[in-house]
Amino acid sequence: MPFPIKVCVVCKEEFELKPDKPGFANRCPECSVEEEPEETGAKGSMSAEERQAQREADAERRKAIRDLLYRKDR
């Protein structure tokens, strides 16, 4: 069974859409690989103030969600 022929939305080249192809279904494998962001240690470079602010925001977010989920309307 032949694979469907698609046209890449980035480079306009035709390619075969094969199962287990990395990336997006509307992009050729070459364009899909280039678009993937690289995360190399970006998470661990927060300062103490940034971590504290993130922790406080997360706590407020959890509180708001909890209040919405378990609110007792009378």
KEKE-3310 file (N, C-alpha, C; in steps of 0.2 Angstrom, whole numbers, plus 5000, padded with zeros to 4 digits):
npx = (5004:5004:5011:5003:5005:5011:5011:5024:5021:5030:5042:5037:5039:5036:5032:5032:5020:5023:5020:5025:5033:5044:5039:5028:5012:5010:5022:5038:5050:5063:5060:5052:5061:5070:5061:5059:5060:5075:5079:5090:5094:5087:5077:5083:5089:5084:5082:5083:5073:5064:5060:5053:5043:5037:5033:5023:5014:5009:5004:4993:4986:4982:4974:4964:4958:4954:4945:4935:4932:4926:4917:4903:4888:4874)
npy = (4994:5011:5025:5041:5056:5071:5089:5100:5113:5122:5122:5118:5106:5090:5075:5059:5053:5044:5031:5034:5045:5058:5073:5085:5082:5089:5094:5091:5079:5085:5099:5097:5093:5104:5113:5109:5114:5117:5111:5114:5114:5125:5125:5124:5137:5147:5161:5163:5172:5171:5158:5159:5167:5160:5149:5155:5159:5147:5142:5151:5148:5135:5136:5144:5135:5125:5132:5134:5121:5115:5124:5129:5133:5141)
npz = (5000:4995:5002:5007:4997:5002:5003:5009:5021:5024:5015:5003:4996:4990:5000:5006:5017:5030:5043:5060:5057:5061:5069:5062:5053:5042:5037:5030:5034:5036:5038:5049:5059:5061:5067:5080:5097:5106:5122:5134:5149:5152:5162:5174:5177:5185:5196:5214:5218:5207:5208:5220:5217:5207:5215:5223:5214:5209:5221:5223:5211:5213:5224:5219:5209:5217:5225:5215:5211:5223:5228:5238:5233:5239)
capx = (5000:5008:5010:5000:5009:5009:5016:5026:5018:5036:5047:5032:5041:5032:5035:5027:5018:5024:5019:5031:5037:5045:5037:5021:5010:5010:5029:5042:5055:5068:5057:5050:5067:5072:5056:5058:5064:5080:5079:5096:5096:5084:5073:5087:5093:5080:5085:5079:5067:5060:5057:5048:5037:5033:5029:5017:5009:5007:4999:4987:4982:4979:4969:4958:4955:4951:4938:4930:4929:4923:4913:4896:4883:4868)
capy = (5000:5017:5031:5047:5061:5077:5095:5103:5119:5127:5122:5117:5100:5084:5070:5053:5053:5038:5030:5035:5050:5063:5080:5087:5078:5094:5096:5086:5077:5090:5105:5096:5093:5111:5117:5107:5118:5113:5113:5112:5117:5131:5125:5125:5143:5152:5163:5162:5177:5169:5152:5161:5170:5154:5145:5159:5159:5140:5141:5155:5145:5129:5139:5146:5129:5122:5136:5133:5115:5113:5129:5127:5138:5140)
capz = (5000:4995:5007:5004:4996:5005:5002:5015:5021:5024:5009:4997:4993:4991:5003:5008:5024:5033:5050:5064:5054:5067:5068:5060:5047:5036:5036:5028:5040:5036:5041:5056:5064:5062:5071:5087:5101:5110:5129:5137:5155:5153:5168:5181:5178:5189:5202:5220:5218:5202:5211:5225:5213:5204:5220:5225:5209:5209:5226:5221:5206:5216:5228:5214:5206:5223:5227:5209:5211:5229:5230:5240:5232:5243)
cpx = (5004:5006:5007:5005:5007:5013:5017:5024:5024:5040:5043:5035:5036:5036:5030:5026:5018:5022:5026:5036:5038:5042:5029:5019:5010:5017:5033:5047:5060:5066:5055:5055:5069:5068:5056:5063:5069:5080:5085:5097:5092:5079:5077:5090:5089:5083:5080:5072:5062:5056:5052:5042:5033:5029:5023:5012:5005:5002:4993:4983:4979:4973:4963:4954:4951:4944:4933:4927:4925:4919:4906:4892:4877:4862)
cpy = (5006:5022:5037:5052:5067:5083:5098:5110:5124:5127:5120:5111:5095:5079:5065:5054:5046:5037:5031:5040:5055:5069:5080:5083:5083:5097:5090:5084:5082:5096:5103:5096:5099:5115:5115:5111:5114:5116:5110:5116:5123:5131:5126:5132:5148:5154:5162:5166:5174:5162:5154:5163:5165:5150:5148:5159:5152:5139:5145:5151:5138:5131:5141:5140:5126:5125:5135:5126:5113:5119:5127:5133:5136:5144)
cpz = (5000:5000:5004:5003:4998:5003:5008:5015:5022:5018:5003:4993:4995:4995:5005:5016:5027:5040:5054:5061:5060:5065:5066:5054:5041:5034:5034:5034:5041:5040:5048:5061:5065:5067:5078:5091:5105:5118:5133:5143:5156:5159:5174:5182:5181:5195:5208:5220:5213:5204:5216:5222:5210:5209:5222:5220:5208:5215:5225:5216:5208:5220:5224:5211:5211:5225:5221:5210:5217:5232:5232:5238:5236:5240)
residu = (MET:PRO:PHE:PRO:ILE:LYS:VAL:CYS:VAL:VAL:CYS:LYS:GLU:GLU:PHE:GLU:LEU:LYS:PRO:ASP:LYS:PRO:GLY:PHE:ALA:ASN:ARG:CYS:PRO:GLU:CYS:SER:VAL:GLU:GLU:GLU:PRO:GLU:GLU:THR:GLY:ALA:LYS:GLY:SER:MET:SER:ALA:GLU:GLU:ARG:GLN:ALA:GLN:ARG:GLU:ALA:ASP:ALA:GLU:ARG:ARG:LYS:ALA:ILE:ARG:ASP:LEU:LEU:TYR:ARG:LYS:ASP:ARG)
# end
